[in-house]
């Protein structure tokens, strides 16, 4: 029942009278469940209560509901928090406080949640203090920086010195996150000392936890002066003569790009040793991790080091079946670091992978997703002779998911071909052949390609619009359903052709389609179109109202005998008189010599009018 309470609250709170039911009916039910002896039930209850709080609008929180809700939540939480005999209830309260911290905002978090959490940190029960640490960071993220430094950082330091090793271990695991919210000037003086205490702790679990976090901790220090001892300690995790613990080696591998980015390419001589040690590890988890981010390492160290020291590693990963797919996902990013001649060396290997992936369609899917990125990396001649044949094959792939990924990317490939008439014509003809194909899969691909072209007001109407609309009569249901879904998406996102008369007529025709699925989909598109029409109608009404304001001002001024019906003077007078009239209701500020509309709740139509006739300057901040 608890997971559904948010939906129940959402439904009944749609009307103003439903709020009382949320507060007076649902909250008491949840309060009872918060004290349930079953820890799973109390945890779900805490989550449900936080979800209900999230539903409240800012206005209602401030003016009506939040005051009532907080008074009741205060009773609930304080009752749980200070119920000395029930550890589970206090832990449930801590979890609830953590969730509420993200919902209530900075001020309420400081006044209410933070002090309750600080009280929990003093609890005599070890499990409660541990739960406090584990749920501490949400509160730290929401309060002001000054409040964190003055109130919460001392609490964290105290928990880091707790008599219980499990509490200290929990504190280690959030040290990186604590560093992110600590002012940079305090990270060096406060946090490095805390880390060293964790590392030197007498309990093995605390010391090891510190080592698992060292990479993230170094990254969190950013440009503070990072002690050499800290970097050397990190490097030792990859040295098999010093560390054989698989978890620590994996943590070292996982955080390597972050450490390299923080230390900079100047530290590559030191970190190169770490990198080489890691790539030699005969551990699948480590190997796959190193393969997954080789492109990130390449970006950081640049083309010279990449060419000299990383290309050989990449070649091995491409040969290895365990890492081939992983590397392929970002191979285009790696190649982008190399110069044009070096990129060419990898094309044969990529083509072999695609050709041999008969039973591994995921690899073809990955290339299809990134096909436009590969197209950008090579000359037009190489694109035409080497890349396009692969893309054409993927557009007709036997696996629908591969085709669905290749089709949207093809528009960006065709745009690269546009300055070259021969190649461009060939691509257009290929697309049109898909339309004329007897295979319904090809016709679906045609529609999916067209979806990418629908943002182009020149190419789509010229080459594809007629054929695109013709497929509303296709005999295959899946083709018509694909068309309906594309039209629905286009309408929902207010696409460029949303008001096109041929598009709207096609929508009308599809409303009577024999398939219920098509009719339901197209009816949703019709609803989106109706919404757009209503928005446009209101916009026109507001624009006409704005113009009427201007006309009234000018007519009033025309009664002055000095009025001159000169066209340019008339336009200037329109501007000046409208300014005078509109300033009565719209505040205008002068910022850096640029007129800025400060009243943000005025309509878009009125803003357009003012922008056109009064302040023809930028107001992009609106």
C-alpha positions as CSV (number, residue, x, y, z in Angstrom):
1,X,0.0,0.0,0.0
2,X,2.7,2.5,1.0
3,X,4.3,2.8,-2.5
4,X,0.8,3.9,-3.8
5,X,0.3,6.6,-1.2
6,X,2.0,9.3,-3.3
7,X,-0.4,8.6,-6.1
8,X,-3.4,8.7,-3.7
9,X,-2.2,12.0,-2.3
10,X,-1.6,13.4,-5.8
11,X,-5.2,12.4,-6.8
12,X,-7.0,13.8,-3.8
13,X,-4.9,17.0,-3.6
14,X,-5.9,18.2,-7.0
15,X,-8.7,20.1,-5.4
16,X,-8.2,22.5,-2.5
17,X,-10.4,20.6,-0.1
18,X,-8.2,17.5,-0.7
19,X,-5.3,19.0,1.2
20,X,-7.1,18.6,4.5
21,X,-7.5,14.9,3.7
22,X,-3.8,14.6,3.0
23,X,-2.9,16.2,6.3
24,X,-5.6,14.8,8.5
25,X,-6.0,11.3,7.0
26,X,-2.9,10.2,5.2
27,X,-0.3,11.7,7.6
28,X,-1.8,9.9,10.7
29,X,-1.8,6.6,8.8
30,X,1.9,7.1,7.8
31,X,2.7,8.2,11.4
32,X,1.4,4.9,12.7
33,X,3.4,3.0,10.1
34,X,6.6,4.9,10.9
35,X,6.6,3.2,14.3
36,X,5.9,-0.2,12.9
37,X,8.2,-2.9,14.4
38,X,9.2,-4.0,10.9
39,X,12.1,-2.0,9.7
40,X,11.1,-2.3,6.0
41,X,7.6,-0.9,6.7
42,X,9.0,2.1,8.7
43,X,11.5,2.8,5.9
44,X,8.7,2.7,3.3
45,X,6.6,5.0,5.5
46,X,9.4,7.5,5.7
47,X,9.8,7.5,1.9
48,X,6.0,7.9,1.5
49,X,5.9,10.9,3.8
50,X,8.7,12.6,1.9
51,X,7.0,11.9,-1.4
52,X,3.8,13.5,-0.2
53,X,5.7,16.6,1.0
54,X,7.2,16.8,-2.5
55,X,3.7,17.1,-4.0
56,X,3.0,20.4,-2.3
57,X,3.5,23.4,-4.5
58,X,5.8,26.2,-3.3
59,X,2.8,28.6,-2.9
60,X,0.8,26.1,-0.9
61,X,3.8,25.1,1.2
62,X,4.3,28.7,2.2
63,X,0.7,29.9,2.6
64,X,-1.3,26.9,3.7
65,X,-0.1,23.3,3.7
66,X,3.6,23.5,4.7
67,X,2.8,25.2,8.1
68,X,0.2,22.5,8.9
69,X,2.4,19.7,7.5
70,X,5.5,20.8,9.4
71,X,3.7,21.1,12.7
72,X,2.5,17.5,12.2
73,X,5.8,16.3,10.8
74,X,7.6,17.9,13.8
75,X,5.5,15.9,16.2
76,X,6.0,12.7,14.2
77,X,9.8,13.2,13.8
78,X,10.4,14.4,17.3
79,X,8.3,11.5,18.7
80,X,10.4,9.1,16.7
81,X,13.7,10.8,17.2
82,X,13.5,10.9,21.0
83,X,11.8,7.6,21.7
84,X,14.7,6.2,23.6
85,X,13.6,2.7,23.7
86,X,13.1,2.1,19.9
87,X,16.3,2.2,17.8
88,X,14.4,1.3,14.6
89,X,12.1,4.3,15.0
90,X,15.0,6.7,15.4
91,X,16.7,5.2,12.4
92,X,13.4,5.6,10.4
93,X,13.3,9.2,11.6
94,X,16.9,9.8,10.3
95,X,16.0,8.5,6.9
96,X,12.9,10.7,6.8
97,X,15.0,13.7,7.8
98,X,17.4,13.0,5.0
99,X,14.6,12.7,2.4
100,X,12.9,15.9,3.7
101,X,16.1,17.8,3.5
102,X,16.0,17.7,-0.3
103,X,12.3,18.8,-0.4
104,X,12.1,21.6,2.1
105,X,14.7,24.1,0.9
106,X,17.7,25.7,2.7
107,X,16.0,27.8,5.4
108,X,13.6,25.1,6.6
109,X,16.4,22.6,6.5
110,X,18.6,24.8,8.7
111,X,15.8,25.6,11.2
112,X,14.2,22.1,11.4
113,X,16.1,19.2,9.8
114,X,19.7,20.1,10.5
115,X,19.2,20.5,14.3
116,X,17.3,17.2,14.6
117,X,20.1,15.5,12.7
118,X,22.7,17.1,14.9
119,X,20.8,15.7,17.9
120,X,20.8,12.2,16.4
121,X,24.6,12.4,16.1
122,X,24.8,12.5,19.9
123,X,22.6,9.4,20.3
124,X,24.0,6.8,22.7
125,X,23.1,4.0,20.3
126,X,25.9,3.1,17.8
127,X,23.4,2.1,15.0
128,X,21.7,5.5,15.3
129,X,24.9,7.4,15.0
130,X,25.9,5.3,12.0
131,X,22.6,5.9,10.3
132,X,23.1,9.6,11.0
133,X,26.4,9.6,9.1
134,X,24.9,7.6,6.2
135,X,22.1,10.1,5.8
136,X,24.2,13.2,6.6
137,X,25.2,14.5,3.2
138,X,21.6,15.4,2.0
139,X,21.4,17.9,4.8
140,X,24.9,19.3,4.1
141,X,23.9,19.8,0.4
142,X,20.8,21.9,1.3
143,X,22.1,24.3,4.0
144,X,24.1,27.4,3.3
145,X,27.8,27.1,3.1
146,X,28.2,29.3,6.2
147,X,25.8,27.1,8.2
148,X,27.6,24.0,7.1
149,X,31.0,25.2,8.2
150,X,29.7,26.6,11.5
151,X,27.4,23.8,12.5
152,X,27.6,20.6,10.4
153,X,31.3,20.3,9.7
154,X,32.2,20.1,13.4
155,X,29.5,17.4,13.8
156,X,31.1,15.4,10.9
157,X,34.5,15.7,12.5
158,X,33.2,14.4,15.8
159,X,31.5,11.5,14.1
160,X,34.8,10.8,12.4
161,X,36.4,10.3,15.8
162,X,33.6,8.1,17.1
163,X,34.4,5.3,19.5
164,X,32.7,2.9,17.1
165,X,34.7,1.7,14.1
166,X,31.5,1.2,12.1
167,X,30.5,4.9,12.6
168,X,34.0,6.0,11.5
169,X,33.9,3.7,8.4
170,X,30.6,5.3,7.4
171,X,32.2,8.7,7.8
172,X,35.0,7.7,5.5
173,X,32.6,6.8,2.7
174,X,31.1,10.3,2.6
175,X,34.4,12.2,2.9
176,X,34.5,13.0,-0.8
177,X,31.0,14.4,-0.8
178,X,31.8,16.4,2.4
179,X,34.8,17.8,0.5
180,X,32.6,18.9,-2.3
181,X,30.5,21.2,0.0
182,X,33.5,22.4,2.0
183,X,34.9,25.8,0.9
184,X,38.2,25.3,-1.0
185,X,40.2,27.2,1.5
186,X,39.2,24.8,4.3
187,X,39.8,21.5,2.4
188,X,43.6,21.7,2.7
189,X,43.6,22.6,6.4
190,X,40.7,20.4,7.6
191,X,40.0,17.5,5.4
192,X,43.5,16.2,4.6
193,X,44.1,15.9,8.3
194,X,40.8,14.0,8.7
195,X,41.7,11.6,5.9
196,X,45.1,10.9,7.4
197,X,43.4,10.1,10.7
198,X,41.1,7.7,8.9
199,X,44.0,6.0,7.1
200,X,46.1,5.6,10.3
201,X,43.1,4.3,12.3
202,X,43.9,1.2,14.4
203,X,40.9,-0.7,12.9
204,X,41.6,-2.3,9.6
205,X,38.1,-1.7,8.2
206,X,38.5,2.1,8.7
207,X,41.9,2.2,7.2
208,X,40.9,0.2,4.2
209,X,37.8,2.3,3.7
210,X,40.1,5.4,3.5
211,X,42.1,3.8,0.7
212,X,39.0,2.9,-1.2
213,X,38.1,6.6,-1.1
214,X,41.5,8.2,-1.8
215,X,40.9,8.7,-5.6
216,X,37.6,10.4,-5.1
217,X,39.1,12.4,-2.2
218,X,42.0,13.7,-4.4
219,X,39.5,14.7,-7.1
220,X,37.4,16.6,-4.5
221,X,40.4,18.6,-3.5
222,X,40.5,20.2,-7.0
223,X,43.3,22.7,-7.2
224,X,44.2,22.8,-3.5
225,X,47.8,21.9,-2.8
226,X,47.7,18.1,-2.8
227,X,50.5,16.5,-0.7
228,X,52.9,14.2,-2.5
229,X,52.3,11.7,0.2
230,X,48.7,11.5,-0.8
231,X,49.5,10.9,-4.5
232,X,52.1,8.3,-3.6
233,X,49.6,6.5,-1.4
234,X,47.2,6.4,-4.3
235,X,49.9,5.1,-6.6
236,X,50.7,2.3,-4.2
237,X,47.3,0.8,-4.8
238,X,48.3,-0.3,-8.3
239,X,51.7,-1.6,-7.2
240,X,51.4,-5.4,-6.8
241,X,54.4,-5.4,-4.4
242,X,52.3,-3.2,-2.0
243,X,48.7,-4.1,-2.7
244,X,47.0,-7.4,-3.6
245,X,43.6,-6.5,-2.4
246,X,41.3,-6.7,-5.5
247,X,38.8,-4.1,-4.2
248,X,41.5,-1.5,-3.6
249,X,43.0,-2.2,-7.1
250,X,39.6,-1.7,-8.6
251,X,39.0,1.6,-6.7
252,X,42.3,2.8,-8.0
253,X,41.3,1.9,-11.6
254,X,37.9,3.4,-11.3
255,X,39.1,6.8,-10.1
256,X,42.2,7.0,-12.4
257,X,40.7,9.6,-14.9
258,X,39.5,11.8,-12.0
259,X,43.0,11.7,-10.3
260,X,44.7,12.4,-13.6
261,X,42.4,15.3,-14.4
262,X,43.0,16.8,-10.9
263,X,46.8,16.4,-11.0
264,X,47.1,17.5,-14.6
265,X,49.2,16.1,-17.5
266,X,52.3,17.4,-15.7
267,X,52.0,14.5,-13.3
268,X,51.8,11.9,-16.2
269,X,55.3,10.6,-15.5
270,X,54.1,9.5,-12.0
271,X,50.6,8.4,-13.1
272,X,51.9,6.7,-16.2
273,X,53.4,4.0,-13.8
274,X,50.0,3.6,-12.2
275,X,48.3,3.4,-15.6
276,X,50.8,0.7,-16.9
277,X,50.4,-1.3,-13.7
278,X,46.6,-1.2,-14.0
279,X,46.4,-2.3,-17.6
280,X,48.6,-5.3,-16.8
281,X,46.2,-6.6,-14.1
282,X,44.7,-9.9,-15.0
283,X,41.4,-9.0,-13.4
284,X,38.3,-8.8,-15.7
285,X,36.7,-6.0,-13.6
286,X,39.8,-3.9,-13.7
287,X,40.5,-4.5,-17.4
288,X,37.0,-3.6,-18.4
289,X,37.2,-0.4,-16.3
290,X,40.4,0.6,-17.9
291,X,39.0,-0.1,-21.4
292,X,35.8,2.0,-20.6
293,X,37.6,5.2,-20.0
294,X,40.7,5.0,-22.3
295,X,39.2,7.8,-24.4
296,X,39.0,10.0,-21.3
297,X,42.6,9.5,-20.5
298,X,43.4,10.4,-24.2
299,X,41.5,13.6,-23.9
300,X,43.4,14.6,-20.8
301,X,47.0,13.8,-21.9
302,X,46.5,15.1,-25.5
303,X,47.5,13.8,-28.9
304,X,51.3,13.5,-28.4
305,X,51.1,11.1,-25.4
306,X,48.0,9.4,-26.8
307,X,49.8,8.6,-30.0
308,X,53.0,7.4,-28.3
309,X,51.6,5.5,-25.3
310,X,47.9,4.8,-25.6
311,X,47.3,3.6,-29.2
312,X,49.0,0.2,-28.5
313,X,46.7,-0.3,-25.5
314,X,43.7,0.5,-27.6
315,X,44.7,-2.0,-30.3
316,X,44.8,-4.8,-27.6
317,X,41.4,-3.8,-26.3
318,X,40.0,-3.9,-29.8
319,X,41.3,-7.5,-30.3
320,X,40.0,-8.7,-26.9
321,X,36.4,-9.9,-27.1
322,X,35.9,-9.0,-23.4
323,X,36.7,-5.3,-24.0
324,X,35.8,-4.9,-27.7
325,X,32.2,-3.7,-27.2
326,X,33.2,-1.4,-24.3
327,X,35.9,0.4,-26.3
328,X,33.7,0.7,-29.4
329,X,31.2,2.8,-27.4
330,X,33.7,5.7,-27.2
331,X,36.1,4.9,-30.0
332,X,35.1,8.0,-31.9
333,X,36.1,10.1,-28.9
334,X,39.5,8.5,-28.8
335,X,40.1,8.9,-32.5
336,X,39.1,12.6,-32.3
337,X,42.3,13.1,-30.2
338,X,44.5,11.7,-33.0
339,X,45.5,13.4,-36.2
340,X,43.7,12.5,-39.5
341,X,46.4,10.0,-40.8
342,X,46.4,8.1,-37.5
343,X,42.6,7.8,-37.4
344,X,42.7,6.1,-40.8
345,X,44.7,3.2,-39.3
346,X,41.7,2.2,-37.2
347,X,39.1,2.1,-39.9
348,X,39.9,-1.4,-41.0
349,X,39.6,-2.8,-37.5
350,X,36.3,-1.0,-37.0
351,X,34.9,-2.4,-40.2
352,X,36.0,-5.9,-39.3
353,X,34.3,-5.7,-35.9
354,X,31.0,-4.5,-37.7
355,X,31.3,-7.2,-40.3
356,X,32.0,-10.0,-37.8
357,X,29.3,-8.9,-35.4
358,X,26.6,-11.1,-37.0
359,X,25.6,-12.5,-33.7
360,X,26.5,-9.4,-31.6
361,X,24.1,-6.8,-32.8
362,X,24.9,-4.6,-29.8
363,X,28.2,-3.7,-31.5
364,X,26.3,-2.6,-34.6
365,X,23.9,-0.7,-32.5
366,X,26.8,1.2,-30.8
367,X,28.3,2.1,-34.2
368,X,24.9,3.2,-35.5
369,X,24.4,5.5,-32.5
370,X,27.7,7.2,-33.1
371,X,27.8,7.0,-36.9
372,X,27.5,10.8,-37.4
373,X,30.4,11.3,-35.0
374,X,32.6,9.0,-37.1
375,X,31.5,10.8,-40.2
376,X,32.8,14.1,-38.8
377,X,36.3,12.6,-38.2
378,X,37.3,11.9,-41.8
379,X,37.6,13.7,-45.1
380,X,34.6,13.7,-47.5
381,X,36.3,11.1,-49.7
382,X,36.9,8.7,-46.8
383,X,33.4,9.3,-45.5
384,X,32.0,8.4,-48.9
385,X,34.2,5.4,-49.6
386,X,34.6,3.9,-46.1
387,X,32.0,5.1,-43.7
388,X,28.8,5.5,-45.8
389,X,28.8,1.8,-47.0
390,X,28.8,0.8,-43.3
391,X,26.0,3.2,-42.5
392,X,23.9,2.1,-45.5
393,X,24.2,-1.4,-44.3
394,X,23.1,-0.5,-40.7
395,X,20.1,1.4,-42.1
396,X,18.9,-1.9,-43.6
397,X,20.1,-4.1,-40.6
398,X,18.0,-7.1,-39.8
399,X,17.7,-6.0,-36.1
400,X,15.1,-3.3,-35.7
401,X,17.0,-1.7,-32.8
402,X,20.1,-1.2,-34.9
403,X,18.0,0.5,-37.7
404,X,16.2,2.6,-35.1
405,X,19.6,4.0,-33.9
406,X,21.1,4.5,-37.3
407,X,18.1,6.4,-38.8
408,X,18.0,9.5,-36.6
409,X,21.8,9.9,-36.9
410,X,21.7,9.8,-40.7
411,X,20.4,13.4,-41.0
412,X,23.7,14.7,-39.6
413,X,25.6,12.6,-42.0
414,X,23.6,13.9,-45.0
415,X,24.3,17.4,-43.9
416,X,28.0,16.8,-44.2
417,X,27.4,15.6,-47.7
418,X,25.3,18.6,-48.8
419,X,28.3,20.7,-50.1
420,X,29.2,17.8,-52.4
421,X,26.3,17.4,-54.9
422,X,27.3,14.0,-56.2
423,X,27.5,12.4,-52.8
424,X,24.5,14.3,-51.5
425,X,22.3,13.1,-54.4
426,X,23.4,9.5,-53.8
427,X,22.3,9.8,-50.1
428,X,18.9,11.3,-51.1
429,X,18.4,8.5,-53.6
430,X,19.2,5.9,-51.1
431,X,16.6,7.3,-48.7
432,X,13.9,7.4,-51.4
433,X,14.7,3.8,-52.4
434,X,13.8,2.8,-48.8
435,X,10.4,4.5,-49.4
436,X,9.8,2.6,-52.6
437,X,11.0,-0.7,-51.2
438,X,8.7,-3.7,-50.9
439,X,10.1,-4.4,-47.5
440,X,8.0,-2.8,-44.8
441,X,11.1,-2.6,-42.6
442,X,12.7,-0.4,-45.2
443,X,9.6,1.9,-45.3
444,X,9.8,2.1,-41.5
445,X,13.4,3.1,-41.8
446,X,12.4,5.8,-44.3
447,X,10.0,7.3,-41.8
448,X,12.5,7.2,-39.0
449,X,15.1,8.9,-41.2
450,X,12.5,11.5,-42.1
451,X,11.9,12.2,-38.4
452,X,15.4,13.5,-38.3
453,X,14.9,15.7,-41.4
454,X,11.7,17.2,-40.1
455,X,13.7,20.0,-38.3
456,X,15.0,21.1,-41.7
457,X,12.6,23.5,-43.4
458,X,14.5,23.2,-46.7
459,X,15.3,19.6,-47.2
460,X,12.3,17.8,-45.8
461,X,9.5,19.5,-47.8
462,X,11.6,19.4,-50.9
463,X,12.7,15.8,-50.9
464,X,10.5,13.8,-48.5
465,X,7.2,15.4,-47.4
466,X,5.0,13.9,-50.1
467,X,6.4,10.4,-49.7
468,X,6.3,10.7,-45.9
469,X,2.5,11.5,-46.0
470,X,1.8,8.8,-48.6
471,X,2.6,6.1,-46.1
472,X,-0.5,6.9,-44.1
473,X,-2.2,4.5,-46.6
474,X,0.5,1.8,-46.2
475,X,-1.0,-1.7,-46.0
476,X,1.3,-2.7,-43.1
477,X,0.1,-1.7,-39.6
478,X,3.7,-1.2,-38.2
479,X,4.4,1.4,-40.9
480,X,1.3,3.4,-40.2
481,X,1.9,3.1,-36.5
482,X,5.5,4.4,-36.9
483,X,4.1,7.3,-38.9
484,X,1.5,8.0,-36.2
485,X,4.1,7.9,-33.4
486,X,6.4,10.3,-35.3
487,X,3.5,12.7,-35.8
488,X,2.6,12.5,-32.1
489,X,6.2,13.3,-31.1
490,X,6.4,16.1,-33.6
491,X,3.2,17.7,-32.3
492,X,4.1,17.2,-28.7
493,X,7.4,19.0,-29.2
494,X,5.8,21.8,-31.3
495,X,7.9,20.8,-34.3
496,X,8.4,23.0,-37.3
497,X,5.7,21.3,-39.3
498,X,3.1,21.1,-36.5
499,X,0.9,23.7,-38.3
500,X,1.5,22.4,-41.8
501,X,-1.8,21.9,-43.5
502,X,-0.7,18.6,-45.2
503,X,0.4,17.2,-41.8
504,X,-2.9,18.1,-40.1
505,X,-4.9,16.6,-42.9
506,X,-2.9,13.4,-42.6
507,X,-3.6,13.4,-38.8
508,X,-7.3,13.7,-39.7
509,X,-7.1,10.7,-42.1
510,X,-5.3,8.5,-39.6
511,X,-8.1,9.2,-37.0
512,X,-10.2,6.7,-39.1
513,X,-7.4,4.1,-39.4
514,X,-8.6,0.5,-39.1
515,X,-6.1,-0.1,-36.3
516,X,-7.1,0.9,-32.8
517,X,-3.4,1.4,-31.9
518,X,-3.0,3.9,-34.7
519,X,-6.2,5.7,-33.9
520,X,-5.2,6.0,-30.2
521,X,-1.8,7.3,-31.1
522,X,-3.0,9.8,-33.6
523,X,-5.8,11.0,-31.2
524,X,-3.0,11.9,-28.7
525,X,-1.3,13.8,-31.5
526,X,-4.6,15.6,-32.2
527,X,-4.8,16.6,-28.5
528,X,-1.3,18.1,-28.7
529,X,-2.4,20.0,-31.8
530,X,-5.5,21.3,-30.0
531,X,-3.3,22.5,-27.1
532,X,-1.0,24.3,-29.6
533,X,-4.0,25.9,-31.2
534,X,-5.3,27.1,-27.8
535,X,-1.9,28.5,-26.9
536,X,-1.6,30.3,-30.3
537,X,-5.2,31.7,-29.9
538,X,-4.3,33.1,-26.5
539,X,-1.1,34.5,-27.9
540,X,-3.0,36.3,-30.7
541,X,-5.5,37.7,-28.2
542,X,-2.7,39.0,-26.0
543,X,-0.9,40.5,-29.0
544,X,-4.1,42.2,-30.2
545,X,-4.6,43.6,-26.7
546,X,-1.1,44.9,-26.7
547,X,-1.6,46.6,-30.0
548,X,-4.9,48.0,-28.8
549,X,-2.9,49.7,-25.9
550,X,-0.6,51.2,-28.4
551,X,-3.5,52.4,-30.7
552,X,-5.3,53.9,-27.7
553,X,-2.2,55.9,-26.8
554,X,-1.7,57.1,-30.3
555,X,-5.4,58.1,-30.8
556,X,-5.3,60.0,-27.6
557,X,-2.2,61.9,-28.8
558,X,-3.7,62.5,-32.2
559,X,-6.1,64.9,-30.7
560,X,-3.2,67.2,-30.2
561,X,-3.1,69.8,-33.0
562,X,0.7,69.4,-33.2
563,X,0.3,65.8,-34.3
564,X,1.9,65.1,-37.7
565,X,0.8,62.2,-39.9
566,X,4.3,61.4,-41.1
567,X,4.9,57.7,-41.3
568,X,8.3,57.7,-39.5
569,X,7.1,60.2,-36.9
570,X,4.0,58.2,-36.4
571,X,6.0,55.0,-35.7
572,X,8.3,56.9,-33.3
573,X,5.3,58.4,-31.6
574,X,3.8,54.9,-31.3
575,X,6.9,53.8,-29.6
576,X,7.0,56.7,-27.2
577,X,3.3,56.7,-26.3
578,X,3.2,53.0,-25.8
579,X,6.2,53.2,-23.5
580,X,4.4,55.8,-21.5
581,X,1.2,53.6,-21.3
582,X,3.0,50.3,-20.6
583,X,5.3,51.7,-17.9
584,X,2.2,52.1,-15.8
585,X,2.0,48.3,-15.4
586,X,5.4,47.0,-16.5
587,X,8.6,47.8,-14.6
588,X,11.6,48.6,-16.8
589,X,15.1,48.6,-15.6
590,X,18.3,49.9,-17.2
591,X,21.1,47.4,-17.0
592,X,24.4,48.0,-18.9
593,X,22.5,50.3,-21.2
594,X,20.1,47.5,-22.2
595,X,16.4,47.8,-21.5
596,X,15.3,44.8,-19.5
597,X,11.7,43.8,-18.7
598,X,11.7,43.0,-15.0
599,X,8.2,41.8,-14.6
600,X,8.6,38.2,-15.6
601,X,5.0,37.1,-15.6
602,X,3.9,39.1,-18.6
603,X,2.8,37.1,-21.6
604,X,5.1,36.0,-24.4
605,X,2.9,37.8,-26.9
606,X,3.3,41.1,-25.1
607,X,7.0,40.6,-24.8
608,X,7.2,40.0,-28.5
609,X,5.2,43.2,-29.1
610,X,7.4,45.3,-26.7
611,X,10.5,43.8,-28.3
612,X,9.4,44.7,-31.8
613,X,8.0,48.2,-31.2
614,X,9.6,49.5,-28.0
615,X,12.9,47.9,-27.0
616,X,14.4,46.1,-30.0
617,X,17.3,44.8,-28.0
618,X,18.2,41.5,-26.4
619,X,16.2,40.2,-23.5
620,X,17.4,36.6,-23.6
621,X,17.5,36.3,-19.8
622,X,13.7,36.2,-19.9
